[in-house]
Amino acid sequence: MIYIDKEVDTPLYEQIYRQIQEDIISGNLAPGTLLPGIRTLAKTLGVARNTVDKAYTQLAVEGYICPRKGAGFAVESIRDSKRSGEFQSLSCRVSANPGRKEEQKLPYDFQYGSFPDECFPKSAWKKHLLEVLASPYSSAHMTRYQDKQGNLSLRCELRNYLYRTRGVVCTEAQILIGCGLHYSLDSLCKLFASHKRIAMEEPGYNGAKEVFQNNGFLIRHIPSTEYGLDFSQLKALDVPAVYVTPSHQFPYGTVLPISKRRELLEWAAEEKAYIIEDDYDSEYRYDANPVPSLQSIDGHERVIYIGTFSKSLSPSLRVNYMVLPQPLLPAYHQMFSSYSSPVAWLTQEVLADLLRSGDYTRHVRRMCAAYRKRHDAFVQQVSKQFGSKILLHGQGAGLHFLWEFSEGVRAERLIQIAEKAGVRVYPVTPFWSVSEACPPNLLFAGYSLLNEEQIQEGIRLLRQAWAPVLCNT
């Protein structure tokens, strides 16, 4: 953006020249970029054409720009190591995500969350997208702000789907469509703002922890081990809500047994507290039928149920849903009365069509079958390559494992060795509130991005790379 100051003594053409020169040196104007035409820029800045022409001529003489036949002037490639280095360094500092280390891409990445391109049902999505666009109903809604809770059509389909697959009992009026777990938890933090206290699992999902911390909540921790959650001290914590992942504890992968589920529900009823149930990957259960949701056995309306399309369709869709108990609805409507849905109407309507047609259920069935094979390949290969040297937590469900090694083995060192071998596995310290409390012999590995052959080869490379360390334990 060029600014002209007619109150200073600097000639107008020189002001234009200096600002364009600075943008070229700093890299804000990349080589090949076409400058605005002389007439256009003169009109924009409110100066004479001769003024712009004189500035462009000076830039061209000095080699910053060059004329292009029929296209005006284009930025030339220049080298000014001192200046460009300064601006490049600044650019890197500004653009880098401070919360995530920039990582080199490795051939075998046991990350968690992203999926291969072929997993998205492109044909079905395209079919329903075109059907929605062709509907006369769409033209009446595409250009309007939507209900803060989301499209009614999607909420109705979700009500039926959740009852059928997770036993969730609710009305469409209780369902809120959101743009991810963080959005939903942030909304709940506003509803519970007068209390500013919450309990959650330790270890637990660090994304949820970050939302609570950002909202100034005091977090109390419920101990979680490979044997499940310990609710013995829950009453003493004095919290109005607790965040849990009962159907597949994150990261251990355990299932909360019915006795502890009832214990938790009784606590909520007695204390008039709420349970936030994050049912983040309920579609992926391989050793038994899906575990009924905690909400499905709640007789006192104390469970806030949260689910997502991120694990079944794509995390980039940014669509999840939350079921609020009836007692919380008046406060929600009062607090968010002027809000609109954060998810595009078109995306919601396509999802509603997918659910209504049965295509979504068929897609989930295919995804579950595909990832069952990957899960089994993972377990079999770990057993083949490592035998009893590794204990896998979280078998039978989900898209990740927690690896436990013998005492004395430090996962941090194994992660470094693995990276040199072209394999990425992950630390578990982010899931503990105090990193020193995290057992040093645990690491985290997901398999949502890899196929069976890649899983097997990646684990084989890990055994090869780790052999010198593990053979001494």
LOFI-192559 format. One record per residue: residue in one letter; x, y, z of N, C-alpha, C in turn. Coordinates in steps of 0.02 Angstrom, whole numbers, plus 50000, padded with zeros to 5 digits. Layout:
REM LOFI-192559
aXYZXYZXYZ
...
//
This chain:
REM LOFI-192559
m500434994150000500005000050000500445006250000
i500335010749953500735016849947500355022649979
y500695026350022500395032150054500735038550029
i500345043450013500595049849989500465055250042
d500995058750060500925064250109501105070750074
k500605074750058500715081050022500935086750067
e500995085350133501195090650180501945090850190
v502305085750166503035085650176503375088350113
d504035089650120504415092550065504645087450013
t504625081050031504855075849985504405075749923
p504705076049862504295075949801503855069749799
l503265070549768502785065049765503065058949728
y503425060149672503685054449635504185050549677
e504565054249720505065050949761504745046749817
q504175049149843503815045249893503585038649864
i503325038949802503095032849769503685028249755
y504225031249729504825027349713505105023949775
r505175027549830505465024649891505045018949919
q504395019649919503965014449947503965008149905
i503965008849839503995002949796504684999649802
q505205003749804505885001049813505934996949877
e505664999649931505684996249996505304989549993
d504724989549960504334983349954504694978149913
i505074980249862505444975449821506024972549860
i506394976849895506974974549935506754969849990
s506204971450024505964967450081505654960850059
g505474960249995505154954149971504404954449972
n504124960149993503394960749992503134960849920
l503544963049873503384962549802503864957449772
a503614951649756504034946249732504224947349659
p504794944449638504994944849567504434942449521
g504314946349468503784944549421503124947849435
t503044950849494502424954149511502314960249465
l501714960749436501554966349393501334972349436
l501634978149423501434984149458500794986949427
p500404990849466499804993949437499994998349378
g499554998849329499675003249272499755010449295
i500125014449255500265021449274499625025249285
r499145024549239498515028249245498135025949307
t498115019349318497745016649375498035019149440
l498695018649448499005020849511498935028349521
a498995032149468498915039449473498215041149499
k497715037749472497025039049493496925036949565
t497215031249585497135028749653497445033549704
l498045036149687498405040549734498195047849728
g497835049549674497625056549666498195061049645
v498645058349602499215062349578499205062249502
a499635066249472499675066549399500015060249372
r499845058449310500145052549279500895053449273
n501125059649259501835060849252502225059249316
t501895060249374502215058849438502365051349444
v501865047149428501955039849432502465037649379
d502415040549319502865038749265503595040149285
k503705045749318504385047649339504655042649391
a504215040549438504415035649489504585028949457
y504165026649411504275020249376504925020649335
t505035026249302505645026949261506265026349303
q506265029449362506845029149406506955021949431
l506415018449448506465011449469506735007049413
a506525008449352506755004449295507495005749281
v507705012049286508405013749274508855010149324
e508635009649387509035006549439508964998949440
g508534996149396508494988949390508004985549437
y507584989449471507094986349516506494983549477
i506314986649422505754984349382505964984449309
c505584981049267505734981149195505074981349157
p505084984549098504454984849060504274978149029
r503634976549029503374970548996502904972748941
k503034970448880502644972548823501904971048834
g501504976248831500784975448837500544974148908
a501014974148957500804972549026501054977549077
g501404982849056501654987849103502334986049130
f502424986449196503064985149228503014979149276
a503554975149277503574969449322504194969949366
v504144967249427504694967449475505254962749452
e505874965349455506454961349437506714957549499
s507094952349487507414948649541508044952349562
i508104954049626508694957749650509004953849707
r509614955549724509954952349780510244957749825
d510004958049885510284962649935510334958549998
s510874955050008510934949950059510784952650129
k511044958650143510944961350210510224962850225
r509904966550179509214968550190508744962650185
s508824958450132508364952950122508424947850178
g509044947050205509124942450261508744944650322
e508764951250334508394953950391507654952650385
f507384954150326506664953350316506454946050314
q506894941750286506734934650284506704931850355
s507194934050397507194931750466506564933850502
l506364940250492505764942750523505154938850499
s505124937450434504564933750406504504926950437
c505084923550447505064916850476504814917150548
r505044922450584504834922950654504084924150660
v503814928150616503104929850620502664924050597
s502874920550544502434915450516502464908850553
a503004907650591503054901250626502524900650679
n502224894650683501734893350735502094892050800
p502024896450850502404895550912502204889450951
g501614886550937501384880850974501564874250942
r501874874350884502034868150850502704868650816
k503154864150832503814864050801503754862250728
e504104866150686504104864650614504504858250603
e504184853050579504504846550574504624844650502
q505204841450492505364838750426504904832850411
k504684832350349504254826850330504664820450326
l504414815150358504754808750359504344803450322
p504664798250296504304793150258503764789550298
y503894788550363503424784850405503244789050466
d502664792050464502444796650517501854793650554
f501974791350615501444788350655501064793950692
q500814798750653500434804250681499704802050693
y499334806450724498644804850742498184810550720
g497684808950680497184813950663497054815050590
s497594815750550497504816850478497414810150443
f497104810250383496954804250346497214804750275
p497344799050242497524799250171496954801950130
d497114804950072496614808050030496054803250011
e496234796949999495734792149974495204790350025
c495314792350088494824790750140494204795150137
f494274801050106493694805450102493224803150046
p492574802650060492094800150009491924805449957
k492394806649912492324812249865491714811449820
s491594805349795491024804349749490364805749784
a490284803049845489664804149882489584811449900
w490134814649921490094821649939489894825949879
k490204824549822490054828449762489324827449741
k489084821149745488394819649727487904823749769
h488004823549835487534827149879487624834649875
l488234836949862488344844149853487944846749794
l487974843049738487604845249678486854844949689
e486624839849726485904839249741485674845049784
v486074846949832485884852649876485864859049836
l486374860149793486394866249753485824866649704
a485604860849679485054860749630484374861649662
s484344860849728483694861349762483454868549766
p482824869849752482554876749759482584879049832
y482614874349878482654875949949483304879649966
s483854877949929484514880749946484544888249933
s484224890549880484274897649862483974902149917
a483524899549956483214903550009483644903950072
h484184899850076484584899650136485324901250125
m485564900450064486274901250051486534908250067
t486114913250062486344920150069486104923350134
r485934919150184485684921750247486114919450305
y486104923150360486404920750422485974914950448
q486314909950477485964904050499485864904050575
d485414899750595485264898850666485914897250705
k485994900150763486604899250802486734891850818
q486214887750821486304880750836486474876450776
g486424879350715486564875550655485934873950617
n486014871050557485444869350515484974864450550
l484334865850548483844861350579483864854550546
s483964854350480483974847850445484534843450471
l485124846250482485684842350508485564840150580
r485274844550619485144842750689484624837050695
c484134837150651483634831750650483954825050631
e484374825250579484704819050558485194816550611
l485544821250644485994819250698485634816150757
r485054818950774484664816150829484514808750816
n484294807150755484134800150739484764795850737
y485294798550708485914794750702486224793250770
l486244798250814486544797350879486144792450922
y485494792650916485084787850953485214780750929
r485264780050863485354773450833486044770550848
t486564774650847487244772050853487554772850922
r487344777950960487654779251025487164779251082
g486524778151068486014778051120485854784851149
v486094790151118485974796951144485244798751136
v484944801051190484244802951190484204810551196
c483924813751144483884821051144483384823251091
t483254829751089482854832751035483334836950993
e483104838850934483524843050891483654849850923
a483204851950969483294858351003483894858351052
q484124852351070484694851851115485364851551079
i485354850651013485974849650975486244856350951
l486904857350960487254863250936487794861050888
i487784863650827488304862150779488874867050790
g489484864450795490074868750807490614867450756
c491154871350761491714870750714492314867550748
g492184862650790492734859050822492654858850897
l493014854250929492974853451001493154859851038
h493664863351015493874869451049493314874551052
y492934875150997492374879850995491844877851046
s491674871351048491154868951094491374869951166
l491994868151182492234868951251492274876351270
d492454880551222492474887751236491774890351253
s491274887851218490584889851233490384887551303
l490584881551322490424878951389490784882951443
c491394885051429491764889151477491384895651492
k491074898351440490674904451450490054903051492
l489754897151482489164895251522489344894151595
f489954891551607490174890151676490644895551703
a490624901451673491104906651690491064908951762
s490494908151793490424910451862490764905751912
h490984899851888491294894951933492054894551922
k492264894451859492984894451841493374888551871
r493044882851880493394876951904493144870951863
i493584866351848493394860451810493884854851826
a493634848751822494064842851831494154839351764
m494744836351754494854832551694495364826951708
e495394822251662495824816451670496564818451669
e496964814751707497694815751707498034808951699
p498324807351641498404811651582497744812551544
g497724817651502497124819051464497294823051402
y496774824651363496874828051300497114835151311
n497704836751287497994843351299497624848951263
g497274847351208496874852451174496314855151218
a495994850651255495464852751302495764856751359
k496324854451384496654857951440496824865151420
e497044866051359497234872751335496624877351334
v496044874851313495444878951312495254881251382
f495274876551429495094878251499495594883451527
q496234882451513496734887151538496644894051507
n496494894251442496404900751408495804904551434
n495324900951464494734904151492494814905351567
g495424904351593495554905951662495274900951712
f495154894751691494874889751736495434886451778
l495264885051840495704881051883495554873751867
i496054869951847495964862951827496164858451884
r495704854151905495844848951954495894842351916
h496354837951937496494831951897496244825551930
i495964821251887495744814551909496264809651884
p496584805851929497104801251907496824795951858
s497194794951804497014789851755497624785451743
t497514778951743498054774251729497814769351676
e498224764351661498024759251613497434755151639
y497264756051704496704752251733496064756451737
g496104762751718495504766851717495544772951762
l494984776551767494964782651807494824781251880
d495114785451923495014784851995494584790652019
f493954789152036493494794352057493454795152133
s493904791852169493854791752242493884798652273
q494244803252242494324809952270493914815252234
l493464813152190493094817952150492674822652192
k492354820052244491924824352286492314829852320
a492934828452336493344833352372493604838852326
l493524838052261493804842952214493384849252209
d492734848752227492284854552227492284858052159
v492054854452107492014857252039491304856452013
p491084861151970490414860751942490374856351880
a490954854251853490964850351791491604846251787
v491554840751750492134836551738492154834651664
y492744834751635492844832951564493154826051561
v492824821351526493064814451522492984811651451
t493364806251438493304802551374493164795251392
p492554793851414492414787251445492414781351397
s492254782351333492214776651287492884774651259
h493374779151264494054777651241494514782851270
q494724781651333495104786751369495714788951330
f495814795451327496384798151291496914800351341
p497524797451337497794793351284497824785751297
y497644783551358497754776451374497314771651334
g496724774051312496294769851271495854765051310
t495804765951375495374761551415494644763451409
v494194758751424493474759851423493234760251496
l492874765451512492624766251580492084761051593
p492194756451641491704751151654491054753851682
i490524749851676489854752051695489824754151768
s490194750751812490174752551883490434759651895
k490974761451861491254768151868490824773351832
r490494771251778490034775851744489464777851790
r489194772951824488644774451871488894778551930
e489494777151953489784781052007489854788451987
l490074789551926490164796351900489494799851893
l488994796351867488324799251859488004800851926
e488104796551975487834797852042488154804052073
w488814804752063489154810752088488854817052057
a488754816951991488484822751957487784824451981
a487364819351993486684820452016486684823352087
e487104820552130487124822752200487404829952206
e487924831352166488254837852171487954843152125
k487444841052085487154845452034487704848151988
a488154843751970488714845351925488584842451856
y489004844251809488924841751740489534837751718
i489404832851676489934828651647489984830351573
i490564832451551490684833751480490974827351450
e490574823951410490774817651379491034818851309
d491684818151300491994818851234492024811951201
d491594810851153491534804351119491904804751052
y492544806251054492914808750996493024803650940
d493054797050956493194792250902492774785850910
s492154786750929491724780950944491604776350885
e491724778750823491604774550764492084768750760
y492674769450790493204764550780493264759850840
r492864754650839492924749250889492954742650851
y493484738650866493624732850825493524726150861
d493544726150927493504719750963492824718350992
a492354722950986491674721951014491224727150984
n490584726951001490124732150979490284738751012
p490094744350981490224750851012489944751351083
v490324754551127490114755451196489584760951199
p489014759651231488504764951236488784771151269
s488534776751248488784783051276488574783851349
l488934788051384488764789651454488084793151455
q487954797351406487334801051402486734796451399
s486814790551367486254786051357485994782851421
i486404782951475486174780051538486104785451593
d486114791651571486024797251618485284798551629
g485054797651691484354798751706484204805451737
h484714809751744484614816151778484824822151736
e484944821151673485154826651627485754830351653
r486284826551667486904829651691487484828751642
v487364825551584487894824251536487844828951476
i488394832151460488464836151399488854831851350
y488534829851296488834825151249489144828951190
i489774827251173490114830451116490384825051069
g490224825851005490474821350953490744825350895
t491024821850845491354825450790491324821550725
f491394825150669491484822150603492224821850583
s492664824150627493364824550609493684817750599
k493494812850639493804806250633493464801850581
s492854803350564492494799150516492504801950445
l492534808550437492544811650371493204815350358
s493304820850393493924824650384493974830050438
p494564830850468494654836250517494604843150486
s494744843650420494724850250388494014852750375
l493504848550383492814850850377492634855550434
r492954854550491492824858450551492094858350570
v491834852250581491144851450603491124846550661
n490834848650716490694844150771489994845850797
y489784842550850489114843750878489124842550953
m488674845950986488624845551059487884845051078
v487734840551125487054839751150487024842651221
l486664848051229486604851251294486014848351333
p486084847051397485504845051438484994850751439
q484364849051446483834854051447483944859651497
p484184858251558484264863751606484754869151585
l485214867651538485704872651516485464876851458
l484924874751426484704878251365484494885551377
p484124887251430483944894351440484554898851446
a485064896551483485664900651491486034901251424
y486044895751386486364895951320486024901051274
h485354900751270484984905351225485074912651247
q485114913751311485194920651335485904923251319
m486404919051330487094921251322487294921951248
f487014917751205487234917551135486674919751087
s486244924151111485654926051073485814929151005
s486374932750999486524936050936487034932350893
y487214926350914487714922550876487394919350814
s487814917750765487614913750707488044907450705
s487814902550669488184896250664488874897450634
p489404894550663490084895550636490244891050576
v489774886550558489904881850504489474883850443
a489764883650384489414885650323488774881750314
w488244885250293487594882050282487664876350232
l488044877350179488104872250126488424865850153
t488944866550193489274860650223488784856850266
q488404860350307487924857050351487384853450311
e487164856650257486614853550218486854847350182
v487474847450158487754841450126487814835750177
l488044837450237488084832450290487404829550307
a486904833750310486224831450323485994826550269
d486144828050206485974823750150486344817050155
l486984817350173487374811250182487064806650234
l486874809650290486564805750344485894802950323
r485494807050291484804805050271484814799250221
s485294799450176485314794450122485604787750144
g485954787650201486294781550222487014781250198
d487224785850155487904785850129488414786950184
y488244790950233488714792150288488824785750329
t488284782150344488334775850381488754770750343
r488644770350278489044765750237489774767750236
h489904774250233490594776650233490934774850299
v490594776050355490884774450421491034766950426
r490584762850399490694755650401491324753650362
r491414756850303492014755450263492644757850299
m492614763750330493194766450366493374762050425
c492874759650460493004755350518493324748750496
a493084745950441493374739650415494094740750393
a494234746450360494914747850337495384748850396
y495164752350447495604753750503495654747850552
r495174743350549495244737050587495854733250560
k495924733050493496494729550463497154732950482
r497154739650484497764743150502497924742150575
h497414742250617497494740850688497804733950698
d497534728950665497774722150672498494721450646
a498634724750589499304724550562499804727650610
f499604732950643500024736350692500174731750751
v499654728850780499744724550838500174718450821
q500034715250764500414709350744501144710950730
q501274716550699501964718350683502354720250746
v502044723650793502384725250856502554718850893
s502084714150894502204707750927502774703950893
k502774704050826503294700450788503984703550798
q504014710150797504664713450799504944714450870
f504484715350920504724717150987504544711951040
g504074707551026503874702651077503634705951140
s503934704051196503704706551261504054713051282
k504474715851238504834721951255504394728151253
i503804727551221503334733251217502644730951238
l502314734951280501624733851298501204739251264
l500714737251224500284741951190499654743351230
h499524749651245498904751651278498414754351226
g497784752451232497274755051187497094750451130
q497224743851139497064739151085496304738251080
g496074737251018495364735651007494944741550986
a495224747550984494824753450966495264759150946
g494954764250917495294770550904495794770450847
l496234775450848496724776450794497424777750822
h497544775750884498204776850913498344771550966
f498984771150985499204766851040499674770851085
l499674768851148500184771051194500674765351203
w501314766551191501834761351196502164761851264
e502214756251299502564756151363503174751551358
f503754754151376504374750351373504574748351444
s505094744351449505354742351514505614748451552
e505614747851618505894753351658506624754351641
g506834760451638507524761851620507584764051548
v507084762551506507084764751437506784771751434
r507124776351402506884783151398506594784451328
a505944785751326505594786851263505884792651224
e506124797851259506394803751226506984801751180
r507404797251204507974794951164507734790751105
l507224786551117506964782351063506664786651007
i506334792051026506034796550976506564799550932
q507114801550961507664804450923507984799450876
i508084793250901508374788050860507914786350801
a507264786050816506764784450764506774789550708
e506834795950727506824801250676507414800550628
k507994798650654508574797650611508474791850563
a508034787150582507884781350540507314782650492
g507034788850493506494790550447505804788950474
v505744788050539505104786350570504944791350625
r504344793850626504154798650678503644795550726
v503824795350789503354793650844503374799550892
y502934799750941502804805950977502864805251053
p503044810651087503064810551160502364810951189
v502304808851251501654809151285501644814551339
t502204817851348502234822951401501704828451394
p501484830351331500954835551328500304833551360
f500194827051372499564824851401499564825051477
w500134826551507500184827251579500234834651597
s499924836651651499934843651671500634845651695
v500994840951724501684842051744502104836851709
s502544839151664502914834351623503344829551665
e503564831851723503974827551766503584821551792
a502914822151794502504816651819502394811251767
c502564812751704502464807951650502984802351654
p502764796051652503254790551651503714791251591
p504374790751601504844791951546504864786351494
n504534780751508504564775051463503944774151420
l503574779651409502974779451367503064783751305
l502794781551249502754785851190502094784651154
f501934789151108501274789351075501364788051000
a500934783850971500964782550899500254781550873
g500074785550823499434784650788499564781350721
y499024779350689499114776050624498584778150573
s498284783950582497744785950537498004787950468
l498644789850462498904792250398499254786750357
l499364780850387499764775650354499334769650333
n499534766450278499204760250259499544754250293
e499294748250281499564742350316500304741150300
e500494741850237501194740750218501654745850251
q501424752150253501834757350284501894756250360
i501354753950391501374752450463501884746950476
q501854741650438502304736050448503034737950437
e503164741750383503844743750369504104748750420
g503674753350442503884758150492504074754850558
i503684749950579503834746350642504464742150634
r504564739250575505174735450563505794739950569
l505744745950541506294750750546506414752850618
l505874753450657505954755250728506324749750766
r506144743550754506494738050787507244738150770
q507384739350707508084739450683508464745250717
a508134751050720508474756950748508544756550824
w508044753550857508044753350930508404747350959
a508594742650918508894736350944509474737550993
p509944742050977510504742951025510274745351093
v509724749051096509484751651161509074746251197
l508624743051161508164738351193508484731651211
c509024729851177509324723351192509664723251260
n509774729151288510094729451354509594729951411
t508934729451394508424729951447508054723451455
//
